[in-house]
């Protein structure tokens, strides 16, 4: 188990680096939500809006978060600290030219945090073909637990035991089968 967690912790930062260096543009949750809000699509937007992921950035703007950052030796506020932002926001470390007008860092852990920058796969035509969407940057996690523990791990100063089954039940957002 330790080896599995260690391997995942090492792999996750490389995922974020490689996914973000592909120079794909981020479109923002409101753009994703245009199509992913209906019941037919699985109501993904409202599921995200009701989740703690949608509030992740705002948690970094509290006095408590600033204290945690200071206690960990950081000289900046939590909301300005890359070590905090890496799990609480998307797009904080990419060239601003890659951020569409509708993209907001304040959206925290948003669609593109988990599924990759959406500029090249956002169209309905591309999204209707899973292989084409993946070829255009959409990320589908075959091992969800390995991905999630990239942030939900003991490195976090507020870590509590992570139970994938329990947590996934809170944010599951699959498209319903017809």
C-alpha positions in Angstrom: 0.0 0.0 0.0 2.8 2.4 0.9 4.5 1.8 -2.4 1.2 2.5 -4.3 0.7 5.8 -2.4 4.3 6.8 -2.9 4.2 6.0 -6.6 1.0 8.0 -7.0 2.4 11.0 -5.1 5.4 11.0 -7.4 3.4 10.6 -10.5 0.7 13.3 -9.9 3.0 16.3 -10.0 4.3 15.1 -13.3 0.7 14.7 -14.6 0.0 18.3 -13.7 3.2 19.6 -15.3 2.8 17.6 -18.5 -0.9 18.4 -18.8 -0.3 22.1 -18.4 2.8 22.3 -20.7 0.9 21.0 -23.7 -0.2 24.6 -24.2 -3.9 23.9 -24.4 -6.3 26.7 -23.4 -8.5 26.7 -20.3 -12.1 27.7 -21.0 -13.5 27.8 -17.5 -16.4 26.1 -15.7 -19.1 28.4 -17.1 -18.1 27.4 -20.6 -18.1 23.7 -19.7 -21.4 24.1 -17.8 -23.2 25.3 -21.0 -23.5 21.7 -22.0 -23.0 19.9 -18.7 -25.9 21.3 -16.8 -28.9 19.4 -18.0 -30.3 16.3 -16.4 -29.8 14.4 -19.6 -26.1 15.2 -19.3 -26.0 14.2 -15.7 -26.3 17.6 -14.1 -22.5 17.8 -13.7 -22.5 21.6 -13.2 -24.8 21.6 -10.3 -23.0 18.6 -8.7 -19.8 20.6 -8.9 -21.4 23.8 -7.6 -22.6 21.9 -4.6 -19.2 20.4 -3.9 -16.3 21.5 -1.7 -14.2 21.5 -4.9 -16.1 24.6 -6.1 -15.1 26.4 -2.9 -11.4 25.2 -2.7 -9.9 28.5 -3.8 -12.0 30.4 -1.3 -10.7 28.3 1.6 -7.3 29.7 0.8 -8.5 33.2 1.5 -9.2 32.7 5.2 -7.1 33.7 8.2 -6.9 30.0 9.1 -5.3 29.1 5.8 -2.9 32.0 6.1 -1.9 30.7 9.5 -1.4 27.2 8.2 0.8 28.5 5.4 2.8 30.6 7.8 3.2 27.6 10.2 4.5 25.6 7.2 7.2 28.2 6.6 5.7 30.0 3.7 6.1 33.8 3.5 3.1 34.4 1.3 -0.7 34.2 2.0 -2.1 30.8 1.3 -3.9 32.1 -1.8 -0.6 33.2 -3.2 1.4 30.1 -2.3 2.0 27.6 -5.2 2.2 24.7 -2.7 -1.4 25.5 -1.6 -2.7 26.5 -5.1 -1.6 23.2 -6.7 -4.6 21.5 -5.0 -7.0 24.4 -4.7 -7.0 26.0 -8.1 -6.5 25.5 -11.8 -4.7 27.9 -14.2 -2.7 29.7 -11.5 0.6 28.7 -13.1 -0.1 28.9 -16.8 0.5 31.7 -19.3 -2.5 34.1 -19.1 -2.8 33.8 -22.9 -4.1 30.3 -22.2 -6.9 31.4 -20.0 -10.2 32.3 -21.8 -12.2 35.3 -20.8 -14.7 33.1 -18.9 -12.0 31.3 -17.0 -11.9 32.1 -13.3 -9.2 30.8 -10.9 -11.8 31.5 -8.2 -13.7 28.4 -9.4 -11.2 26.3 -7.5 -11.0 22.7 -8.3 -13.1 22.8 -11.5 -13.8 20.7 -14.6 -10.4 21.3 -16.2 -8.5 20.6 -13.0 -9.5 16.9 -13.4 -10.3 16.7 -17.1 -7.6 18.8 -18.7 -7.7 22.2 -20.4 -10.8 22.1 -22.6 -10.1 24.5 -25.5 -9.4 21.7 -28.0 -12.1 19.3 -27.0 -15.0 21.6 -26.0 -17.0 21.4 -29.2 -20.1 19.2 -29.2 -18.7 17.4 -32.3 -15.5 16.4 -30.5 -17.2 15.6 -27.2 -19.5 13.2 -28.9 -16.5 11.0 -29.8 -14.7 9.9 -26.7 -11.5 8.9 -28.5 -11.4 12.2 -30.4 -12.0 14.2 -27.1 -9.1 12.3 -25.5 -6.9 12.9 -28.5 -7.7 16.6 -28.1 -6.7 16.8 -24.4 -9.7 15.5 -22.4 -8.4 13.4 -19.5 -10.4 10.3 -18.4 -9.0 8.8 -15.3 -8.7 5.0 -15.4 -7.4 4.9 -11.9 -9.4 7.5 -10.0 -7.9 6.8 -6.6 -4.4 7.4 -7.9 -5.4 10.8 -9.3 -7.4 11.9 -6.3 -4.7 11.1 -3.8 -2.5 13.5 -5.6 -4.2 16.2 -3.4 -6.0 14.1 -0.8 -2.9 12.9 1.0 -0.9 13.4 4.1 1.1 16.2 2.5 -2.0 18.4 3.1 -1.9 20.1 6.5 -5.7 19.5 6.9 -5.6 15.9 5.7 -8.2 13.4 7.0 -8.3 9.8 5.9 -9.4 9.6 2.2 -12.1 7.1 1.4 -12.5 7.1 -2.4 -15.9 5.3 -2.4 -17.4 7.7 0.1 -15.9 10.9 -1.5 -16.7 9.8 -5.0 -20.3 9.3 -4.0 -20.4 13.1 -3.2 -19.1 14.2 -6.6 -19.9 11.4 -9.0 -21.0 13.1 -12.2 -21.3 10.5 -15.0 -23.5 11.0 -18.0 -26.5 8.7 -17.5 -26.9 5.7 -19.8 -29.9 6.0 -22.0 
